[in-house]
Amino acid sequence: MLLVVTKASEIREMDRDKREKTLKNLQYNLIKRRGEISSGGALKNPGEIKEIRRAIARIKTVENEIRRKERD
């Protein structure tokens, strides 16, 4: 099972490098899961793709919040 960061507060506590590493890891896992489906396989946990997509969105949202604060 994939460990997905669920809280924005956890993401805010991460340093920038860790956020980027987590984002790339999640994106890789999303591609991997979609590949499994397209090759005719079935996922053990069908909700996992949704969970990964939401985690990616949270990380990107926090990144934008931080950039806006730095810009102002």
PDB file of N, CA, C and O in Angstrom:
ATOM      1  N   MET A   1       0.849  -1.194   0.000  1.00  0.00           N
ATOM      2  CA  MET A   1       0.000   0.000   0.000  1.00  0.00           C
ATOM      3  C   MET A   1       0.877   1.234   0.000  1.00  0.00           C
ATOM      4  O   MET A   1       1.914   1.278   0.663  1.00  0.00           O
ATOM      5  N   LEU A   2       0.466   2.195  -0.721  1.00  0.00           N
ATOM      6  CA  LEU A   2       1.198   3.438  -0.866  1.00  0.00           C
ATOM      7  C   LEU A   2       0.853   4.386   0.275  1.00  0.00           C
ATOM      8  O   LEU A   2      -0.318   4.585   0.596  1.00  0.00           O
ATOM      9  N   LEU A   3       1.872   4.965   0.879  1.00  0.00           N
ATOM     10  CA  LEU A   3       1.642   5.935   1.946  1.00  0.00           C
ATOM     11  C   LEU A   3       1.467   7.306   1.312  1.00  0.00           C
ATOM     12  O   LEU A   3       2.385   7.820   0.673  1.00  0.00           O
ATOM     13  N   VAL A   4       0.309   7.889   1.483  1.00  0.00           N
ATOM     14  CA  VAL A   4       0.007   9.179   0.883  1.00  0.00           C
ATOM     15  C   VAL A   4      -0.178  10.202   1.992  1.00  0.00           C
ATOM     16  O   VAL A   4      -0.881   9.957   2.972  1.00  0.00           O
ATOM     17  N   VAL A   5       0.465  11.354   1.821  1.00  0.00           N
ATOM     18  CA  VAL A   5       0.320  12.447   2.777  1.00  0.00           C
ATOM     19  C   VAL A   5      -1.095  12.983   2.640  1.00  0.00           C
ATOM     20  O   VAL A   5      -1.529  13.316   1.537  1.00  0.00           O
ATOM     21  N   THR A   6      -1.816  13.069   3.746  1.00  0.00           N
ATOM     22  CA  THR A   6      -3.221  13.443   3.650  1.00  0.00           C
ATOM     23  C   THR A   6      -3.523  14.847   4.148  1.00  0.00           C
ATOM     24  O   THR A   6      -4.557  15.414   3.794  1.00  0.00           O
ATOM     25  N   LYS A   7      -2.654  15.411   4.951  1.00  0.00           N
ATOM     26  CA  LYS A   7      -2.963  16.707   5.535  1.00  0.00           C
ATOM     27  C   LYS A   7      -2.064  17.798   4.958  1.00  0.00           C
ATOM     28  O   LYS A   7      -0.862  17.604   4.777  1.00  0.00           O
ATOM     29  N   ALA A   8      -2.672  18.940   4.677  1.00  0.00           N
ATOM     30  CA  ALA A   8      -1.904  20.069   4.164  1.00  0.00           C
ATOM     31  C   ALA A   8      -0.906  20.561   5.205  1.00  0.00           C
ATOM     32  O   ALA A   8       0.166  21.051   4.849  1.00  0.00           O
ATOM     33  N   SER A   9      -1.242  20.437   6.475  1.00  0.00           N
ATOM     34  CA  SER A   9      -0.324  20.876   7.528  1.00  0.00           C
ATOM     35  C   SER A   9       0.959  20.046   7.512  1.00  0.00           C
ATOM     36  O   SER A   9       2.040  20.572   7.776  1.00  0.00           O
ATOM     37  N   GLU A  10       0.846  18.750   7.202  1.00  0.00           N
ATOM     38  CA  GLU A  10       2.034  17.902   7.085  1.00  0.00           C
ATOM     39  C   GLU A  10       2.899  18.356   5.913  1.00  0.00           C
ATOM     40  O   GLU A  10       4.127  18.352   5.997  1.00  0.00           O
ATOM     41  N   ILE A  11       2.255  18.741   4.834  1.00  0.00           N
ATOM     42  CA  ILE A  11       2.988  19.191   3.648  1.00  0.00           C
ATOM     43  C   ILE A  11       3.694  20.509   3.935  1.00  0.00           C
ATOM     44  O   ILE A  11       4.832  20.709   3.509  1.00  0.00           O
ATOM     45  N   ARG A  12       3.030  21.405   4.653  1.00  0.00           N
ATOM     46  CA  ARG A  12       3.647  22.699   4.982  1.00  0.00           C
ATOM     47  C   ARG A  12       4.877  22.536   5.867  1.00  0.00           C
ATOM     48  O   ARG A  12       5.799  23.349   5.802  1.00  0.00           O
ATOM     49  N   GLU A  13       4.898  21.495   6.690  1.00  0.00           N
ATOM     50  CA  GLU A  13       6.033  21.251   7.578  1.00  0.00           C
ATOM     51  C   GLU A  13       7.245  20.702   6.838  1.00  0.00           C
ATOM     52  O   GLU A  13       8.367  20.784   7.340  1.00  0.00           O
ATOM     53  N   MET A  14       7.031  20.145   5.651  1.00  0.00           N
ATOM     54  CA  MET A  14       8.139  19.589   4.870  1.00  0.00           C
ATOM     55  C   MET A  14       9.000  20.715   4.302  1.00  0.00           C
ATOM     56  O   MET A  14       8.513  21.820   4.062  1.00  0.00           O
ATOM     57  N   ASP A  15      10.286  20.423   4.091  1.00  0.00           N
ATOM     58  CA  ASP A  15      11.109  21.401   3.391  1.00  0.00           C
ATOM     59  C   ASP A  15      10.856  21.239   1.887  1.00  0.00           C
ATOM     60  O   ASP A  15      10.232  20.273   1.449  1.00  0.00           O
ATOM     61  N   ARG A  16      11.344  22.190   1.121  1.00  0.00           N
ATOM     62  CA  ARG A  16      11.036  22.233  -0.303  1.00  0.00           C
ATOM     63  C   ARG A  16      11.512  20.976  -1.042  1.00  0.00           C
ATOM     64  O   ARG A  16      10.796  20.436  -1.885  1.00  0.00           O
ATOM     65  N   ASP A  17      12.718  20.522  -0.719  1.00  0.00           N
ATOM     66  CA  ASP A  17      13.251  19.336  -1.394  1.00  0.00           C
ATOM     67  C   ASP A  17      12.393  18.105  -1.135  1.00  0.00           C
ATOM     68  O   ASP A  17      12.151  17.304  -2.038  1.00  0.00           O
ATOM     69  N   LYS A  18      11.939  17.963   0.091  1.00  0.00           N
ATOM     70  CA  LYS A  18      11.112  16.797   0.423  1.00  0.00           C
ATOM     71  C   LYS A  18       9.762  16.875  -0.290  1.00  0.00           C
ATOM     72  O   LYS A  18       9.238  15.857  -0.742  1.00  0.00           O
ATOM     73  N   ARG A  19       9.197  18.088  -0.391  1.00  0.00           N
ATOM     74  CA  ARG A  19       7.932  18.250  -1.121  1.00  0.00           C
ATOM     75  C   ARG A  19       8.105  17.861  -2.583  1.00  0.00           C
ATOM     76  O   ARG A  19       7.273  17.151  -3.148  1.00  0.00           O
ATOM     77  N   GLU A  20       9.192  18.332  -3.193  1.00  0.00           N
ATOM     78  CA  GLU A  20       9.435  18.017  -4.601  1.00  0.00           C
ATOM     79  C   GLU A  20       9.642  16.516  -4.797  1.00  0.00           C
ATOM     80  O   GLU A  20       9.132  15.930  -5.752  1.00  0.00           O
ATOM     81  N   LYS A  21      10.385  15.908  -3.896  1.00  0.00           N
ATOM     82  CA  LYS A  21      10.639  14.467  -3.984  1.00  0.00           C
ATOM     83  C   LYS A  21       9.335  13.683  -3.826  1.00  0.00           C
ATOM     84  O   LYS A  21       9.093  12.718  -4.551  1.00  0.00           O
ATOM     85  N   THR A  22       8.506  14.100  -2.883  1.00  0.00           N
ATOM     86  CA  THR A  22       7.218  13.439  -2.660  1.00  0.00           C
ATOM     87  C   THR A  22       6.314  13.602  -3.877  1.00  0.00           C
ATOM     88  O   THR A  22       5.640  12.658  -4.289  1.00  0.00           O
ATOM     89  N   LEU A  23       6.305  14.808  -4.452  1.00  0.00           N
ATOM     90  CA  LEU A  23       5.482  15.072  -5.630  1.00  0.00           C
ATOM     91  C   LEU A  23       5.906  14.179  -6.795  1.00  0.00           C
ATOM     92  O   LEU A  23       5.061  13.572  -7.452  1.00  0.00           O
ATOM     93  N   LYS A  24       7.199  14.099  -7.047  1.00  0.00           N
ATOM     94  CA  LYS A  24       7.682  13.257  -8.148  1.00  0.00           C
ATOM     95  C   LYS A  24       7.356  11.789  -7.901  1.00  0.00           C
ATOM     96  O   LYS A  24       6.992  11.064  -8.827  1.00  0.00           O
ATOM     97  N   ASN A  25       7.488  11.356  -6.660  1.00  0.00           N
ATOM     98  CA  ASN A  25       7.169   9.974  -6.312  1.00  0.00           C
ATOM     99  C   ASN A  25       5.683   9.687  -6.542  1.00  0.00           C
ATOM    100  O   ASN A  25       5.323   8.638  -7.076  1.00  0.00           O
ATOM    101  N   LEU A  26       4.832  10.617  -6.139  1.00  0.00           N
ATOM    102  CA  LEU A  26       3.391  10.432  -6.337  1.00  0.00           C
ATOM    103  C   LEU A  26       3.039  10.410  -7.823  1.00  0.00           C
ATOM    104  O   LEU A  26       2.226   9.597  -8.261  1.00  0.00           O
ATOM    105  N   GLN A  27       3.656  11.310  -8.598  1.00  0.00           N
ATOM    106  CA  GLN A  27       3.385  11.343 -10.030  1.00  0.00           C
ATOM    107  C   GLN A  27       3.826  10.039 -10.698  1.00  0.00           C
ATOM    108  O   GLN A  27       3.137   9.519 -11.576  1.00  0.00           O
ATOM    109  N   TYR A  28       4.977   9.519 -10.276  1.00  0.00           N
ATOM    110  CA  TYR A  28       5.454   8.240 -10.808  1.00  0.00           C
ATOM    111  C   TYR A  28       4.470   7.118 -10.474  1.00  0.00           C
ATOM    112  O   TYR A  28       4.140   6.297 -11.330  1.00  0.00           O
ATOM    113  N   ASN A  29       4.009   7.092  -9.235  1.00  0.00           N
ATOM    114  CA  ASN A  29       3.064   6.053  -8.819  1.00  0.00           C
ATOM    115  C   ASN A  29       1.737   6.160  -9.555  1.00  0.00           C
ATOM    116  O   ASN A  29       1.113   5.144  -9.862  1.00  0.00           O
ATOM    117  N   LEU A  30       1.300   7.382  -9.841  1.00  0.00           N
ATOM    118  CA  LEU A  30       0.060   7.570 -10.586  1.00  0.00           C
ATOM    119  C   LEU A  30       0.202   6.998 -11.998  1.00  0.00           C
ATOM    120  O   LEU A  30      -0.692   6.308 -12.487  1.00  0.00           O
ATOM    121  N   ILE A  31       1.323   7.288 -12.643  1.00  0.00           N
ATOM    122  CA  ILE A  31       1.569   6.754 -13.987  1.00  0.00           C
ATOM    123  C   ILE A  31       1.622   5.229 -13.949  1.00  0.00           C
ATOM    124  O   ILE A  31       1.082   4.551 -14.824  1.00  0.00           O
ATOM    125  N   LYS A  32       2.277   4.710 -12.931  1.00  0.00           N
ATOM    126  CA  LYS A  32       2.398   3.256 -12.777  1.00  0.00           C
ATOM    127  C   LYS A  32       1.023   2.608 -12.608  1.00  0.00           C
ATOM    128  O   LYS A  32       0.734   1.592 -13.239  1.00  0.00           O
ATOM    129  N   ARG A  33       0.180   3.190 -11.762  1.00  0.00           N
ATOM    130  CA  ARG A  33      -1.158   2.633 -11.521  1.00  0.00           C
ATOM    131  C   ARG A  33      -2.019   2.710 -12.783  1.00  0.00           C
ATOM    132  O   ARG A  33      -2.747   1.770 -13.104  1.00  0.00           O
ATOM    133  N   ARG A  34      -1.931   3.830 -13.493  1.00  0.00           N
ATOM    134  CA  ARG A  34      -2.712   3.964 -14.727  1.00  0.00           C
ATOM    135  C   ARG A  34      -2.231   2.968 -15.775  1.00  0.00           C
ATOM    136  O   ARG A  34      -3.028   2.446 -16.555  1.00  0.00           O
ATOM    137  N   GLY A  35      -0.933   2.707 -15.791  1.00  0.00           N
ATOM    138  CA  GLY A  35      -0.389   1.707 -16.709  1.00  0.00           C
ATOM    139  C   GLY A  35      -0.909   0.319 -16.410  1.00  0.00           C
ATOM    140  O   GLY A  35      -1.192  -0.455 -17.324  1.00  0.00           O
ATOM    141  N   GLU A  36      -1.037   0.001 -15.127  1.00  0.00           N
ATOM    142  CA  GLU A  36      -1.586  -1.299 -14.729  1.00  0.00           C
ATOM    143  C   GLU A  36      -3.009  -1.465 -15.259  1.00  0.00           C
ATOM    144  O   GLU A  36      -3.386  -2.531 -15.745  1.00  0.00           O
ATOM    145  N   ILE A  37      -3.779  -0.404 -15.156  1.00  0.00           N
ATOM    146  CA  ILE A  37      -5.172  -0.459 -15.608  1.00  0.00           C
ATOM    147  C   ILE A  37      -5.234  -0.595 -17.130  1.00  0.00           C
ATOM    148  O   ILE A  37      -6.000  -1.404 -17.654  1.00  0.00           O
ATOM    149  N   SER A  38      -4.423   0.201 -17.838  1.00  0.00           N
ATOM    150  CA  SER A  38      -4.487   0.182 -19.297  1.00  0.00           C
ATOM    151  C   SER A  38      -3.985  -1.134 -19.888  1.00  0.00           C
ATOM    152  O   SER A  38      -4.348  -1.490 -21.009  1.00  0.00           O
ATOM    153  N   SER A  39      -3.154  -1.854 -19.141  1.00  0.00           N
ATOM    154  CA  SER A  39      -2.669  -3.148 -19.637  1.00  0.00           C
ATOM    155  C   SER A  39      -3.627  -4.284 -19.274  1.00  0.00           C
ATOM    156  O   SER A  39      -3.314  -5.457 -19.475  1.00  0.00           O
ATOM    157  N   GLY A  40      -4.772  -3.934 -18.748  1.00  0.00           N
ATOM    158  CA  GLY A  40      -5.796  -4.933 -18.471  1.00  0.00           C
ATOM    159  C   GLY A  40      -5.801  -5.452 -17.053  1.00  0.00           C
ATOM    160  O   GLY A  40      -6.580  -6.349 -16.730  1.00  0.00           O
ATOM    161  N   GLY A  41      -4.961  -4.918 -16.206  1.00  0.00           N
ATOM    162  CA  GLY A  41      -4.905  -5.369 -14.818  1.00  0.00           C
ATOM    163  C   GLY A  41      -5.950  -4.687 -13.960  1.00  0.00           C
ATOM    164  O   GLY A  41      -6.611  -3.738 -14.384  1.00  0.00           O
ATOM    165  N   ALA A  42      -6.083  -5.184 -12.760  1.00  0.00           N
ATOM    166  CA  ALA A  42      -7.008  -4.586 -11.804  1.00  0.00           C
ATOM    167  C   ALA A  42      -6.225  -4.189 -10.561  1.00  0.00           C
ATOM    168  O   ALA A  42      -5.341  -4.921 -10.115  1.00  0.00           O
ATOM    169  N   LEU A  43      -6.548  -3.042 -10.014  1.00  0.00           N
ATOM    170  CA  LEU A  43      -5.875  -2.570  -8.810  1.00  0.00           C
ATOM    171  C   LEU A  43      -6.448  -3.258  -7.579  1.00  0.00           C
ATOM    172  O   LEU A  43      -7.627  -3.609  -7.538  1.00  0.00           O
ATOM    173  N   LYS A  44      -5.599  -3.442  -6.584  1.00  0.00           N
ATOM    174  CA  LYS A  44      -6.068  -4.003  -5.318  1.00  0.00           C
ATOM    175  C   LYS A  44      -6.980  -3.008  -4.620  1.00  0.00           C
ATOM    176  O   LYS A  44      -7.964  -3.385  -3.984  1.00  0.00           O
ATOM    177  N   ASN A  45      -6.639  -1.734  -4.747  1.00  0.00           N
ATOM    178  CA  ASN A  45      -7.421  -0.677  -4.120  1.00  0.00           C
ATOM    179  C   ASN A  45      -7.799   0.343  -5.197  1.00  0.00           C
ATOM    180  O   ASN A  45      -6.982   1.201  -5.530  1.00  0.00           O
ATOM    181  N   PRO A  46      -9.001   0.275  -5.743  1.00  0.00           N
ATOM    182  CA  PRO A  46      -9.392   1.168  -6.825  1.00  0.00           C
ATOM    183  C   PRO A  46      -9.410   2.651  -6.435  1.00  0.00           C
ATOM    184  O   PRO A  46      -9.277   3.516  -7.301  1.00  0.00           O
ATOM    185  N   GLY A  47      -9.569   2.945  -5.167  1.00  0.00           N
ATOM    186  CA  GLY A  47      -9.590   4.337  -4.725  1.00  0.00           C
ATOM    187  C   GLY A  47      -8.213   4.954  -4.614  1.00  0.00           C
ATOM    188  O   GLY A  47      -8.079   6.140  -4.311  1.00  0.00           O
ATOM    189  N   GLU A  48      -7.191   4.155  -4.857  1.00  0.00           N
ATOM    190  CA  GLU A  48      -5.819   4.624  -4.704  1.00  0.00           C
ATOM    191  C   GLU A  48      -5.477   5.735  -5.698  1.00  0.00           C
ATOM    192  O   GLU A  48      -4.773   6.682  -5.346  1.00  0.00           O
ATOM    193  N   ILE A  49      -5.965   5.627  -6.927  1.00  0.00           N
ATOM    194  CA  ILE A  49      -5.681   6.655  -7.928  1.00  0.00           C
ATOM    195  C   ILE A  49      -6.265   7.987  -7.482  1.00  0.00           C
ATOM    196  O   ILE A  49      -5.607   9.022  -7.592  1.00  0.00           O
ATOM    197  N   LYS A  50      -7.471   7.971  -6.989  1.00  0.00           N
ATOM    198  CA  LYS A  50      -8.118   9.193  -6.500  1.00  0.00           C
ATOM    199  C   LYS A  50      -7.312   9.798  -5.354  1.00  0.00           C
ATOM    200  O   LYS A  50      -7.121  11.012  -5.289  1.00  0.00           O
ATOM    201  N   GLU A  51      -6.848   8.945  -4.459  1.00  0.00           N
ATOM    202  CA  GLU A  51      -6.068   9.389  -3.309  1.00  0.00           C
ATOM    203  C   GLU A  51      -4.746  10.030  -3.758  1.00  0.00           C
ATOM    204  O   GLU A  51      -4.338  11.063  -3.226  1.00  0.00           O
ATOM    205  N   ILE A  52      -4.094   9.417  -4.726  1.00  0.00           N
ATOM    206  CA  ILE A  52      -2.831   9.950  -5.245  1.00  0.00           C
ATOM    207  C   ILE A  52      -3.061  11.294  -5.922  1.00  0.00           C
ATOM    208  O   ILE A  52      -2.299  12.236  -5.708  1.00  0.00           O
ATOM    209  N   ARG A  53      -4.108  11.387  -6.736  1.00  0.00           N
ATOM    210  CA  ARG A  53      -4.407  12.644  -7.431  1.00  0.00           C
ATOM    211  C   ARG A  53      -4.667  13.778  -6.440  1.00  0.00           C
ATOM    212  O   ARG A  53      -4.211  14.904  -6.641  1.00  0.00           O
ATOM    213  N   ARG A  54      -5.388  13.480  -5.393  1.00  0.00           N
ATOM    214  CA  ARG A  54      -5.680  14.505  -4.386  1.00  0.00           C
ATOM    215  C   ARG A  54      -4.426  14.938  -3.644  1.00  0.00           C
ATOM    216  O   ARG A  54      -4.261  16.119  -3.340  1.00  0.00           O
ATOM    217  N   ALA A  55      -3.538  13.986  -3.349  1.00  0.00           N
ATOM    218  CA  ALA A  55      -2.283  14.318  -2.668  1.00  0.00           C
ATOM    219  C   ALA A  55      -1.418  15.209  -3.555  1.00  0.00           C
ATOM    220  O   ALA A  55      -0.793  16.150  -3.065  1.00  0.00           O
ATOM    221  N   ILE A  56      -1.379  14.921  -4.847  1.00  0.00           N
ATOM    222  CA  ILE A  56      -0.630  15.757  -5.788  1.00  0.00           C
ATOM    223  C   ILE A  56      -1.207  17.166  -5.791  1.00  0.00           C
ATOM    224  O   ILE A  56      -0.458  18.143  -5.765  1.00  0.00           O
ATOM    225  N   ALA A  57      -2.512  17.276  -5.822  1.00  0.00           N
ATOM    226  CA  ALA A  57      -3.167  18.589  -5.818  1.00  0.00           C
ATOM    227  C   ALA A  57      -2.861  19.351  -4.532  1.00  0.00           C
ATOM    228  O   ALA A  57      -2.640  20.561  -4.575  1.00  0.00           O
ATOM    229  N   ARG A  58      -2.845  18.668  -3.398  1.00  0.00           N
ATOM    230  CA  ARG A  58      -2.531  19.331  -2.125  1.00  0.00           C
ATOM    231  C   ARG A  58      -1.113  19.884  -2.132  1.00  0.00           C
ATOM    232  O   ARG A  58      -0.879  21.014  -1.704  1.00  0.00           O
ATOM    233  N   ILE A  59      -0.172  19.087  -2.616  1.00  0.00           N
ATOM    234  CA  ILE A  59       1.220  19.545  -2.646  1.00  0.00           C
ATOM    235  C   ILE A  59       1.357  20.758  -3.555  1.00  0.00           C
ATOM    236  O   ILE A  59       2.027  21.727  -3.198  1.00  0.00           O
ATOM    237  N   LYS A  60       0.730  20.713  -4.721  1.00  0.00           N
ATOM    238  CA  LYS A  60       0.804  21.852  -5.643  1.00  0.00           C
ATOM    239  C   LYS A  60       0.142  23.091  -5.046  1.00  0.00           C
ATOM    240  O   LYS A  60       0.627  24.205  -5.243  1.00  0.00           O
ATOM    241  N   THR A  61      -0.946  22.912  -4.328  1.00  0.00           N
ATOM    242  CA  THR A  61      -1.628  24.032  -3.684  1.00  0.00           C
ATOM    243  C   THR A  61      -0.741  24.678  -2.632  1.00  0.00           C
ATOM    244  O   THR A  61      -0.640  25.904  -2.575  1.00  0.00           O
ATOM    245  N   VAL A  62      -0.103  23.875  -1.805  1.00  0.00           N
ATOM    246  CA  VAL A  62       0.791  24.403  -0.772  1.00  0.00           C
ATOM    247  C   VAL A  62       1.974  25.120  -1.418  1.00  0.00           C
ATOM    248  O   VAL A  62       2.393  26.174  -0.941  1.00  0.00           O
ATOM    249  N   GLU A  63       2.512  24.557  -2.495  1.00  0.00           N
ATOM    250  CA  GLU A  63       3.621  25.205  -3.209  1.00  0.00           C
ATOM    251  C   GLU A  63       3.196  26.589  -3.703  1.00  0.00           C
ATOM    252  O   GLU A  63       3.948  27.554  -3.568  1.00  0.00           O
ATOM    253  N   ASN A  64       1.999  26.689  -4.272  1.00  0.00           N
ATOM    254  CA  ASN A  64       1.508  27.985  -4.747  1.00  0.00           C
ATOM    255  C   ASN A  64       1.299  28.961  -3.598  1.00  0.00           C
ATOM    256  O   ASN A  64       1.600  30.146  -3.738  1.00  0.00           O
ATOM    257  N   GLU A  65       0.793  28.489  -2.472  1.00  0.00           N
ATOM    258  CA  GLU A  65       0.619  29.356  -1.302  1.00  0.00           C
ATOM    259  C   GLU A  65       1.959  29.924  -0.855  1.00  0.00           C
ATOM    260  O   GLU A  65       2.070  31.113  -0.558  1.00  0.00           O
ATOM    261  N   ILE A  66       2.963  29.075  -0.809  1.00  0.00           N
ATOM    262  CA  ILE A  66       4.292  29.510  -0.368  1.00  0.00           C
ATOM    263  C   ILE A  66       4.878  30.513  -1.352  1.00  0.00           C
ATOM    264  O   ILE A  66       5.451  31.522  -0.940  1.00  0.00           O
ATOM    265  N   ARG A  67       4.739  30.246  -2.656  1.00  0.00           N
ATOM    266  CA  ARG A  67       5.250  31.184  -3.666  1.00  0.00           C
ATOM    267  C   ARG A  67       4.563  32.541  -3.562  1.00  0.00           C
ATOM    268  O   ARG A  67       5.216  33.575  -3.701  1.00  0.00           O
ATOM    269  N   ARG A  68       3.269  32.548  -3.321  1.00  0.00           N
ATOM    270  CA  ARG A  68       2.543  33.819  -3.199  1.00  0.00           C
ATOM    271  C   ARG A  68       3.008  34.608  -1.986  1.00  0.00           C
ATOM    272  O   ARG A  68       3.145  35.829  -2.053  1.00  0.00           O
ATOM    273  N   LYS A  69       3.254  33.914  -0.870  1.00  0.00           N
ATOM    274  CA  LYS A  69       3.744  34.599   0.330  1.00  0.00           C
ATOM    275  C   LYS A  69       5.120  35.195   0.090  1.00  0.00           C
ATOM    276  O   LYS A  69       5.404  36.307   0.536  1.00  0.00           O
ATOM    277  N   GLU A  70       5.982  34.459  -0.614  1.00  0.00           N
ATOM    278  CA  GLU A  70       7.324  34.959  -0.907  1.00  0.00           C
ATOM    279  C   GLU A  70       7.271  36.151  -1.848  1.00  0.00           C
ATOM    280  O   GLU A  70       8.082  37.070  -1.738  1.00  0.00           O
ATOM    281  N   ARG A  71       6.322  36.140  -2.769  1.00  0.00           N
ATOM    282  CA  ARG A  71       6.201  37.208  -3.758  1.00  0.00           C
ATOM    283  C   ARG A  71       5.697  38.505  -3.123  1.00  0.00           C
ATOM    284  O   ARG A  71       6.115  39.591  -3.525  1.00  0.00           O
ATOM    285  N   ASP A  72       4.823  38.405  -2.158  1.00  0.00           N
ATOM    286  CA  ASP A  72       4.240  39.610  -1.528  1.00  0.00           C
ATOM    287  C   ASP A  72       5.161  40.242  -0.524  1.00  0.00           C
ATOM    288  O   ASP A  72       4.811  41.255   0.083  1.00  0.00           O
TER     289      ASP A  72
END
